[in-house]
Amino acid sequence: MKTLSIPVRVVGPGSQVEEEALQYLDMSRDMNTFQMPLVPERVDVAALSESRDKLKELLAVLEPWDPAVSDLGPRIDVSGLSPAAIEITDQMLGEGEVSIKVDGARKARIQESVFAGIWRVCELDAAGRLIADWIEAASLPAIVHEEARCATSPSPRPVAIPEGAMNSPALLNEIADRMVHRRSGTPAHVINLTLFPLTPEDHQVLEHALPVGPIGIISRGFGNCRISSTLARNVWRVQYFNTMNTLILNTLEVVEAPEVARAAVEDLIDSRERLAELVAWMGESCTA
């Protein structure tokens, strides 16, 4: 086994109690824009060639994939690469806008590359040791969908409604109804909790009925957005924070995966074209 080799930002699902201070890692304050990675000036030519060949393999399996038909694309194993080639590959892919922590029956650390929809996925065992290492093309990696779903129940957890709860019972009824009638591919049903007058008892009811699930996501593409799955199927907490780390929008979404965390079809197509440019560029560096 080898140690985890890419600098994934690991952030678990945050506290769901709005009254308490929320503790997260610092995040970028500006929207990221694409920049083609630079080949290091001093690099082992053999490792660079090995990395180039692996990315060329990725490009080959991407060619027949149509992201408009299926948002889950191909993946290639990189566990056989030398440490030097892994380092170069990670430098070439860079770090994009979305970081994911999976902490369910399976555990993983995932970092989107600067090529939107191209993900570095490292699966870990219970002791945190690397057991699988791959690059995957998808709007969101398959393991995220799988773990989010397998940890959930088909309805919110039953909870006793305490005195002082006002709007939470109606919200739970609305969520339960949307869960039952949810059809894959239809638009998300979004409940803006910021607009509701919720008492502390309301927050407690929602937290107990919709416990935090195994998926924690940070998206830096549209400000600071923190996303966590819940243990209710297809129900996610999506929270937006300003540059002062103040919660400005607090929502619940009934959807397979929130749109803010997913790579769009046009981004996936564009990433394939940019990846082809990178592979050609690396090839020139190998022969220079």
VOBA-1610 file (N, C-alpha, C; in pm, whole numbers, padded with zeros to 5 digits, always signed):
BEGIN
Met+00084-00120+00000Met+00000+00000+00000Met+00087+00125+00000Lys+00036+00234-00054Lys+00110+00358-00055Lys+00027+00467+00011Thr+00093+00571+00050Thr+00022+00679+00119Thr-00051+00768+00021Leu-00148+00840+00072Leu-00225+00932-00009Leu-00132+01037-00068Ser-00142+01057-00199Ser-00040+01137-00266Ser-00089+01268-00322Ile-00217+01301-00307Ile-00264+01427-00361Ile-00321+01512-00249Pro-00304+01644-00259Pro-00345+01734-00149Pro-00493+01766-00153Val-00575+01667-00116Val-00719+01689-00116Val-00759+01767+00008Arg-00842+01868-00011Arg-00896+01940+00104Arg-01003+01855+00168Val-00980+01812+00291Val-01075+01722+00355Val-01157+01800+00456Val-01285+01810+00428Val-01378+01883+00516Val-01503+01801+00530Gly-01534+01760+00652Gly-01654+01680+00674Gly-01777+01765+00683Pro-01893+01702+00688Pro-02017+01778+00704Pro-02013+01863+00829Gly-02057+01984+00819Gly-02047+02078+00931Gly-02163+02066+01028Ser-02149+02139+01135Ser-02258+02145+01232Ser-02383+02198+01167Gln-02497+02141+01203Gln-02623+02187+01146Gln-02698+02279+01242Val-02633+02319+01350Val-02697+02409+01446Val-02659+02551+01409Glu-02757+02627+01361Glu-02728+02759+01310Glu-02677+02853+01417Glu-02712+02829+01546Glu-02674+02921+01650Glu-02527+02906+01689Glu-02463+02794+01659Glu-02326+02771+01699Glu-02231+02820+01591Ala-02107+02849+01632Ala-02006+02890+01535Ala-01973+02773+01445Leu-01966+02799+01316Leu-01935+02695+01219Leu-01786+02694+01193Gln-01721+02579+01202Gln-01577+02568+01186Gln-01546+02493+01058Tyr-01477+02559+00965Tyr-01438+02499+00838Tyr-01297+02544+00803Leu-01235+02474+00710Leu-01108+02520+00657Leu-01129+02648+00578Asp-01025+02732+00572Asp-01031+02852+00491Asp-01048+02815+00345Met-01123+02897+00272Met-01148+02869+00132Met-01121+02993+00049Ser-01102+02970-00080Ser-01079+03079-00173Ser-01198+03174-00175Arg-01170+03302-00190Arg-01277+03401-00189Arg-01321+03442-00329Asp-01247+03400-00430Asp-01279+03442-00566Asp-01310+03320-00650Met-01391+03341-00754Met-01422+03233-00845Met-01296+03193-00921Asn-01272+03061-00931Asn-01157+03013-01004Asn-01181+03023-01154Thr-01076+03058-01228Thr-01083+03055-01373Thr-00979+02958-01424Phe-01005+02899-01540Phe-00916+02796-01591Phe-00781+02854-01631Gln-00674+02785-01590Gln-00541+02815-01636Gln-00474+02684-01671Met-00416+02676-01792Met-00349+02554-01833Met-00230+02529-01742Pro-00219+02407-01682Pro-00104+02378-01596Pro+00027+02392-01673Leu+00134+02425-01600Leu+00265+02439-01660Leu+00350+02317-01628Val+00419+02266-01728Val+00513+02158-01704Val+00631+02214-01625Pro+00670+02152-01512Pro+00783+02204-01435Pro+00909+02215-01520Glu+00993+02317-01490Glu+01114+02336-01568Glu+01210+02218-01551Arg+01220+02170-01427Arg+01307+02055-01401Arg+01219+01936-01366Val+01222+01837-01450Val+01136+01722-01428Val+01202+01600-01487Asp+01182+01486-01425Asp+01233+01361-01477Asp+01159+01325-01605Val+01233+01314-01715Val+01169+01291-01844Val+01093+01159-01846Ala+01148+01058-01782Ala+01080+00928-01778Ala+00948+00937-01704Ala+00946+01009-01592Ala+00822+01025-01514Ala+00722+01110-01592Leu+00771+01214-01660Leu+00683+01297-01741Leu+00620+01216-01854Ser+00699+01131-01916Ser+00648+01046-02025Ser+00545+00947-01971Glu+00572+00891-01853Glu+00479+00797-01790Glu+00346+00865-01758Ser+00354+00986-01705Ser+00232+01062-01675Ser+00157+01097-01803Arg+00231+01140-01906Arg+00169+01175-02033Arg+00095+01055-02093Asp+00157+00936-02086Asp+00093+00816-02141Asp-00036+00782-02066Lys-00036+00804-01934Lys-00157+00775-01856Lys-00268+00873-01889Leu-00235+01000-01903Leu-00336+01098-01941Leu-00382+01077-02085Lys-00294+01028-02169Lys-00333+00995-02306Lys-00432+00878-02306Glu-00410+00784-02212Glu-00504+00673-02196Glu-00641+00724-02151Leu-00640+00820-02059Leu-00766+00881-02015Leu-00836+00947-02132Leu-00760+01020-02211Leu-00818+01089-02326Leu-00881+00990-02423Ala-00819+00875-02443Ala-00871+00774-02535Ala-01005+00718-02489Val-01021+00694-02358Val-01148+00640-02309Val-01255+00748-02300Leu-01212+00875-02301Leu-01309+00985-02300Leu-01371+01008-02438Glu-01299+00975-02543Glu-01345+01006-02679Glu-01484+00953-02709Pro-01516+00823-02681Pro-01649+00773-02717Pro-01759+00809-02618Trp-01724+00873-02507Trp-01823+00903-02403Trp-01899+01030-02438Asp-02032+01022-02429Asp-02118+01137-02451Asp-02179+01179-02318Pro-02128+01286-02256Pro-02180+01329-02125Pro-02323+01376-02130Ala-02376+01405-02249Ala-02516+01445-02259Ala-02608+01324-02245Val-02556+01205-02268Val-02635+01082-02256Val-02623+01023-02116Ser-02502+01022-02061Ser-02478+00970-01927Ser-02380+01061-01856Asp-02416+01103-01734Asp-02325+01193-01662Asp-02218+01117-01585Leu-02219+00984-01592Leu-02114+00902-01532Leu-02025+00851-01645Gly-01900+00893-01645Gly-01809+00858-01752Gly-01707+00754-01712Pro-01603+00738-01791Pro-01502+00635-01766Pro-01406+00674-01654Arg-01331+00577-01608Arg-01227+00601-01509Arg-01106+00516-01543Ile-00988+00562-01502Ile-00866+00484-01523Ile-00791+00474-01391Asp-00733+00359-01368Asp-00656+00334-01247Asp-00518+00397-01260Val-00474+00466-01156Val-00340+00526-01157Val-00252+00470-01046Ser-00298+00364-00979Ser-00222+00309-00867Ser-00089+00249-00910Gly-00076+00214-01039Gly+00048+00155-01086Gly+00154+00255-01127Leu+00122+00383-01125Leu+00221+00484-01161Leu+00330+00496-01055Ser+00448+00533-01099Ser+00556+00559-01004Ser+00523+00683-00923Pro+00581+00696-00803Pro+00555+00817-00722Pro+00586+00945-00797Ala+00693+00947-00875Ala+00728+01068-00950Ala+00622+01099-01055Ala+00571+00996-01122Ala+00468+01017-01223Ala+00336+01060-01161Ile+00305+01007-01043Ile+00184+01049-00971Ile+00194+01198-00937Glu+00310+01240-00891Glu+00328+01381-00854Glu+00310+01471-00975Ile+00366+01432-01088Ile+00352+01513-01209Ile+00207+01514-01255Thr+00142+01398-01250Thr+00001+01390-01292Thr-00085+01482-01208Asp-00062+01483-01078Asp-00140+01571-00991Asp-00110+01718-01020Gln+00014+01749-01053Gln+00048+01887-01089Gln-00021+01927-01218Met-00025+01835-01314Met-00086+01864-01442Met-00238+01881-01430Leu-00300+01802-01345Leu-00445+01812-01328Leu-00484+01932-01241Gly-00399+01966-01146Gly-00427+02081-01061Gly-00547+02060-00970Glu-00587+02166-00900Glu-00701+02161-00809Glu-00810+02254-00859Gly-00928+02200-00881Gly-01043+02276-00926Gly-01128+02328-00813Glu-01255+02348-00841Glu-01343+02421-00750Glu-01408+02335-00643Val-01413+02203-00662Val-01492+02118-00573Val-01403+02015-00503Ser-01418+02006-00371Ser-01352+01904-00290Ser-01459+01824-00216Ile-01437+01693-00205Ile-01539+01605-00148Ile-01475+01509-00048Lys-01545+01488+00062Lys-01508+01385+00158Lys-01622+01284+00167Val-01590+01158+00146Val-01687+01049+00159Val-01650+00971+00284Asp-01743+00960+00378Asp-01714+00896+00507Asp-01830+00806+00546Gly-01858+00709+00459Gly-01966+00614+00485Gly-01910+00474+00498Ala-01980+00374+00443Ala-01928+00238+00442Ala-01797+00233+00366Arg-01787+00315+00262Arg-01661+00337+00191Arg-01614+00479+00222Lys-01482+00496+00221Lys-01426+00626+00252Lys-01340+00672+00135Ala-01348+00799+00104Ala-01271+00852-00008Ala-01245+01000+00011Arg-01139+01046-00051Arg-01108+01188-00061Arg-01101+01219-00210Ile-01173+01320-00251Ile-01190+01349-00393Ile-01162+01496-00419Gln-01087+01522-00525Gln-01058+01660-00565Gln-01086+01675-00714Glu-01170+01772-00748Glu-01189+01804-00888Glu-01062+01869-00941Ser-01024+01836-01064Ser-00907+01898-01125Ser-00947+02033-01183Val-00850+02103-01243Val-00883+02229-01309Val-00963+02203-01437Phe-00966+02078-01481Phe-01051+02039-01592Phe-01185+01995-01532Ala-01286+02079-01541Ala-01414+02054-01473Ala-01468+01916-01510Gly-01505+01838-01409Gly-01560+01706-01431Gly-01456+01597-01443Ile-01327+01631-01430Ile-01220+01531-01423Ile-01174+01528-01278Trp-01191+01413-01213Trp-01174+01403-01069Trp-01060+01308-01032Arg-00987+01346-00928Arg-00891+01254-00864Arg-00962+01193-00744Val-00969+01062-00742Val-01042+00991-00637Val-00946+00895-00567Cys-00935+00909-00437Cys-00853+00821-00355Cys-00943+00753-00252Glu-00956+00622-00264Glu-01037+00546-00168Glu-00946+00493-00058Leu-00994+00502+00066Leu-00915+00468+00184Leu-00980+00356+00262Asp-00897+00284+00339Asp-00953+00185+00430Asp-00985+00254+00563Ala-01029+00174+00660Ala-01072+00231+00788Ala-00958+00302+00861Ala-00833+00261+00832Ala-00717+00323+00897Ala-00664+00442+00819Gly-00732+00478+00710Gly-00689+00593+00632Gly-00581+00562+00531Arg-00556+00433+00502Arg-00454+00396+00405Arg-00517+00385+00265Leu-00440+00424+00167Leu-00488+00424+00029Leu-00507+00281-00021Ile-00627+00250-00071Ile-00653+00116-00124Ile-00692+00120-00272Ala-00727+00236-00324Ala-00760+00249-00465Ala-00737+00394-00506Asp-00689+00412-00628Asp-00650+00546-00673Asp-00682+00557-00821Trp-00770+00652-00857Trp-00809+00661-00997Trp-00845+00804-01037Ile-00853+00822-01168Ile-00904+00946-01228Ile-01037+00911-01293Glu-01138+00992-01268Glu-01272+00964-01318Glu-01331+01087-01385Ala-01400+01064-01495Ala-01473+01171-01563Ala-01621+01153-01534Ala-01684+01257-01482Ala-01826+01249-01447Ala-01872+01387-01401Ser-02002+01408-01403Ser-02051+01531-01342Ser-02023+01529-01192Leu-02027+01410-01134Leu-01993+01385-00994Leu-01952+01238-00986Pro-01844+01204-00917Pro-01798+01065-00916Pro-01904+00966-00867Ala-01900+00846-00923Ala-02000+00745-00892Ala-02004+00710-00743Ile-01889+00709-00678Ile-01886+00671-00537Ile-01965+00769-00451Val-01974+00894-00494Val-02052+00994-00419Val-02200+00958-00425His-02249+00929-00546His-02389+00889-00562His-02418+00762-00482Glu-02328+00663-00494Glu-02351+00534-00430Glu-02357+00545-00279Glu-02259+00613-00221Glu-02255+00624-00075Glu-02365+00714-00021Ala-02398+00819-00094Ala-02507+00906-00049Ala-02638+00829-00043Arg-02659+00742-00140Arg-02786+00671-00148Arg-02794+00552-00053Cys-02686+00475-00043Cys-02694+00352+00036Cys-02705+00380+00186Ala-02666+00501+00228Ala-02672+00535+00370Ala-02807+00592+00411Thr-02901+00604+00318Thr-03023+00679+00346Thr-03146+00592+00364Ser-03248+00654+00422Ser-03379+00592+00435Ser-03476+00664+00341Pro-03589+00601+00305Pro-03680+00662+00207Pro-03766+00774+00261Ser-03751+00808+00387Ser-03831+00916+00445Ser-03754+00977+00561Pro-03788+01097+00604Pro-03721+01156+00720Pro-03743+01069+00844Arg-03653+01077+00937Arg-03668+01003+01063Arg-03786+01059+01142Pro-03864+00972+01202Pro-03973+01022+01286Pro-03916+01090+01411Val-03972+01204+01445Val-03926+01278+01563Val-04047+01329+01639Ala-04027+01342+01769Ala-04130+01405+01852Ala-04124+01555+01831Ile-04239+01617+01812Ile-04245+01762+01789Ile-04254+01832+01924Pro-04151+01906+01963Pro-04153+01971+02094Pro-04238+02097+02094Glu-04273+02140+02211Glu-04343+02267+02223Glu-04250+02378+02176Gly-04301+02468+02098Gly-04218+02576+02045Gly-04184+02560+01900Ala-04201+02438+01845Ala-04178+02417+01703Ala-04294+02475+01624Met-04265+02555+01522Met-04369+02622+01446Met-04381+02569+01303Asn-04276+02586+01225Asn-04283+02554+01082Asn-04220+02420+01046Ser-04143+02361+01134Ser-04073+02237+01099Ser-04167+02121+01066Pro-04282+02102+01134Pro-04370+01991+01096Pro-04419+02002+00952Ala-04457+02124+00911Ala-04504+02142+00773Ala-04390+02120+00674Leu-04271+02165+00709Leu-04156+02145+00620Leu-04124+01996+00604Leu-04131+01922+00712Leu-04104+01778+00703Leu-04209+01706+00619Asn-04332+01748+00631Asn-04437+01689+00546Asn-04411+01719+00399Glu-04369+01840+00371Glu-04338+01879+00233Glu-04221+01796+00179Ile-04116+01781+00261Ile-03999+01704+00219Ile-04035+01558+00196Ala-04112+01500+00288Ala-04152+01360+00274Ala-04232+01338+00146Asp-04321+01431+00115Asp-04400+01419-00007Asp-04311+01428-00130Arg-04215+01519-00131Arg-04125+01534-00245Arg-04034+01412-00260Met-03995+01351-00150Met-03914+01231-00156Met-03990+01117-00222Val-04116+01102-00186Val-04198+00995-00243Val-04217+01013-00393His-04238+01136-00435His-04271+01163-00575His-04149+01206-00657Arg-04029+01194-00600Arg-03909+01233-00670Arg-03884+01144-00792Arg-03857+01205-00907Arg-03822+01133-01029Arg-03685+01180-01074Ser-03596+01086-01099Ser-03459+01119-01138Ser-03457+01206-01262Gly-03374+01309-01258Gly-03360+01398-01373Gly-03449+01519-01371Thr-03547+01522-01283Thr-03634+01639-01273Thr-03566+01747-01188Pro-03607+01873-01202Pro-03540+01980-01126Pro-03548+01958-00975Ala-03449+02011-00906Ala-03447+02000-00760Ala-03562+02077-00698His-03614+02024-00589His-03710+02097-00508His-03632+02165-00397Val-03630+02298-00397Val-03547+02374-00305Val-03635+02442-00201Ile-03599+02422-00075Ile-03666+02489+00036Ile-03568+02588+00097Asn-03601+02714+00089Asn-03514+02819+00140Asn-03545+02844+00288Leu-03463+02785+00374Leu-03485+02800+00518Leu-03459+02943+00565Thr-03382+03019+00487Thr-03352+03156+00525Thr-03479+03241+00531Leu-03578+03204+00453Leu-03701+03282+00445Leu-03803+03245+00551Phe-03779+03134+00622Phe-03876+03088+00720Phe-03840+03136+00860Pro-03940+03179+00936Pro-03914+03209+01078Pro-03906+03078+01155Leu-03784+03031+01180Leu-03764+02903+01248Leu-03715+02928+01390Thr-03779+02863+01484Thr-03739+02872+01623Thr-03625+02773+01649Pro-03557+02785+01762Pro-03455+02685+01797Pro-03512+02544+01797Glu-03638+02531+01840Glu-03700+02397+01840Glu-03721+02346+01697Asp-03753+02437+01605Asp-03766+02398+01464Asp-03634+02343+01411His-03525+02413+01440His-03393+02366+01395His-03361+02228+01452Gln-03395+02206+01578Gln-03370+02076+01641Gln-03450+01966+01572Val-03574+01996+01538Val-03658+01897+01470Val-03596+01860+01335Leu-03555+01960+01258Leu-03497+01934+01127Leu-03365+01857+01139Glu-03285+01890+01237Glu-03158+01820+01255Glu-03179+01673+01292His-03278+01646+01377His-03305+01508+01419His-03373+01428+01308Ala-03458+01493+01230Ala-03528+01423+01123Ala-03441+01403+01000Leu-03342+01493+00982Leu-03254+01490+00865Leu-03109+01490+00912Pro-03062+01382+00974Pro-02925+01381+01027Pro-02823+01393+00914Val-02705+01440+00952Val-02596+01456+00855Val-02556+01319+00799Gly-02539+01313+00668Gly-02501+01190+00601Gly-02351+01180+00577Pro-02309+01086+00492Pro-02166+01056+00476Pro-02091+01145+00377Ile-02160+01236+00307Ile-02095+01315+00203Ile-02082+01460+00246Gly-01960+01512+00241Gly-01935+01654+00266Gly-01866+01715+00145Ile-01917+01825+00096Ile-01867+01887-00027Ile-01844+02036-00004Ile-01734+02086-00058Ile-01712+02230-00065Ile-01700+02267-00212Ser-01778+02365-00255Ser-01769+02418-00390Ser-01731+02564-00382Arg-01621+02599-00445Arg-01573+02736-00441Arg-01605+02811-00571Gly-01687+02752-00657Gly-01715+02814-00785Gly-01812+02930-00777Phe-01902+02931-00681Phe-02004+03036-00668Phe-02001+03089-00525Gly-01888+03147-00487Gly-01872+03186-00348Gly-01835+03064-00266Asn-01860+03071-00138Asn-01829+02960-00048Asn-01955+02879-00023Cys-01966+02766-00088Cys-02085+02682-00075Cys-02046+02551-00010Arg-02116+02517+00098Arg-02090+02393+00171Arg-02213+02304+00164Ile-02190+02184+00126Ile-02298+02091+00097Ile-02278+01965+00180Ser-02385+01913+00236Ser-02376+01784+00305Ser-02500+01702+00273Ser-02477+01573+00256Ser-02590+01483+00239Ser-02657+01464+00374Thr-02779+01416+00372Thr-02848+01378+00495Thr-02881+01229+00487Leu-02933+01176+00595Leu-02970+01034+00596Leu-03110+01012+00542Ala-03170+01115+00486Ala-03296+01103+00413Ala-03262+01103+00264Arg-03314+01008+00191Arg-03274+00988+00052Arg-03300+01112-00033Asn-03195+01154-00106Asn-03203+01266-00200Asn-03229+01401-00131Val-03200+01410-00004Val-03217+01538+00067Val-03078+01588+00109Trp-03047+01711+00068Trp-02916+01770+00093Trp-02932+01906+00160Arg-02836+01940+00244Arg-02824+02075+00296Arg-02724+02150+00209Val-02764+02266+00160Val-02677+02350+00077Val-02673+02488+00140Gln-02554+02528+00183Gln-02540+02652+00258Gln-02435+02742+00192Tyr-02472+02868+00173Tyr-02383+02966+00111Tyr-02336+03066+00216Phe-02205+03096+00211Phe-02145+03187+00307Phe-02077+03301+00232Asn-02078+03421+00292Asn-02009+03532+00231Asn-01862+03531+00271Thr-01788+03635+00230Thr-01644+03639+00256Thr-01611+03657+00404Met-01710+03695+00484Met-01692+03706+00629Met-01732+03578+00699Asn-01756+03472+00620Asn-01794+03341+00673Asn-01928+03345+00746Thr-02016+03434+00700Thr-02150+03444+00757Thr-02249+03372+00667Leu-02334+03292+00726Leu-02434+03219+00649Leu-02534+03318+00588Ile-02544+03316+00455Ile-02634+03409+00388Ile-02749+03338+00317Leu-02736+03210+00293Leu-02844+03135+00230Leu-02837+02991+00278Asn-02947+02945+00336Asn-02952+02812+00397Asn-03069+02736+00335Thr-03039+02632+00260Thr-03145+02562+00188Thr-03140+02412+00212Leu-03254+02350+00187Leu-03264+02204+00175Leu-03304+02175+00031Glu-03235+02079-00032Glu-03266+02043-00170Glu-03302+01896-00177Val-03413+01868-00243Val-03452+01729-00270Val-03412+01702-00415Val-03303+01630-00431Val-03244+01605-00563Val-03138+01496-00547Glu-03102+01429-00657Glu-03001+01324-00648Glu-02866+01382-00603Ala-02830+01499-00656Ala-02709+01570-00614Ala-02726+01717-00650Pro-02689+01808-00562Pro-02708+01951-00589Pro-02632+01996-00713Glu-02695+02083-00789Glu-02638+02130-00915Glu-02506+02204-00894Val-02491+02273-00782Val-02373+02354-00759Val-02247+02268-00748Ala-02260+02140-00715Ala-02144+02052-00702Ala-02112+01977-00830Arg-02201+01981-00928Arg-02189+01898-01048Arg-02125+01975-01163Ala-02048+01904-01244Ala-01994+01963-01367Ala-02100+01957-01475Ala-02119+02066-01546Ala-02219+02073-01653Ala-02168+02000-01777Val-02261+01962-01864Val-02226+01890-01986Val-02127+01969-02069Glu-02153+02099-02087Glu-02062+02181-02167Glu-01923+02190-02106Asp-01916+02185-01971Asp-01785+02186-01905Asp-01710+02056-01932Leu-01783+01945-01930Leu-01720+01816-01955Leu-01667+01808-02098Ile-01741+01859-02192Ile-01696+01860-02332Ile-01573+01949-02346Asp-01578+02065-02283Asp-01465+02158-02289Asp-01341+02098-02223Ser-01360+02026-02113Ser-01247+01966-02043Ser-01178+01862-02130Arg-01254+01788-02207Arg-01195+01687-02296Arg-01105+01756-02398Glu-01148+01868-02451Glu-01068+01942-02549Glu-00941+01998-02484Arg-00956+02052-02365Arg-00839+02109-02297Arg-00741+01999-02257Leu-00794+01883-02218Leu-00706+01771-02181Leu-00625+01726-02302Ala-00686+01725-02419Ala-00613+01689-02542Ala-00498+01787-02566Glu-00522+01916-02540Glu-00416+02016-02554Glu-00303+01989-02456Leu-00340+01953-02331Leu-00239+01926-02229Leu-00154+01805-02267Val-00218+01697-02314Val-00145+01577-02352Val-00047+01608-02466Ala-00091+01686-02563Ala-00003+01724-02674Ala+00114+01809-02622Trp+00084+01900-02532Trp+00186+01986-02472Trp+00290+01904-02395Met+00242+01808-02316Met+00333+01722-02242Met+00419+01640-02337Gly+00359+01596-02449Gly+00435+01519-02547Gly+00549+01600-02605Glu+00525+01729-02631Glu+00630+01817-02681Glu+00741+01832-02576Ser+00703+01840-02449Ser+00802+01855-02342Ser+00885+01730-02327Cys+00824+01614-02353Cys+00897+01487-02341Cys+01008+01476-02446Thr+00985+01538-02563Thr+01081+01527-02673Thr+01172+01648-02685Ala+01147+01749-02599Ala+01227+01871-02609Ala+01371+01847-02564
//
